[in-house]
Amino acid sequence: MKLYNNPRDKRVFVPNKAGGVSLNFGHPIAWWILILMTIVPVVIVAGVTIAVLA
């Protein structure tokens, strides 16, 4: 799957041909959405899991 990256496009969410939306990784807000919605929760879950098992 190819990521949409067009810095001249001002939209953060870009419609797909399949009917969904993609993030425009040429827009800085898209990177913040990726970090806050995936990476931060994974770090929290891993940290809590390690704390419980330790």
Summary of the structure (lengths in Angstrom):
residues: 54
radius of gyration: 15.4
end to end distance: 38.4
largest distance: 48.5
contacts: 109
relative contact order: 0.15
helix: 48%
strand: 15%
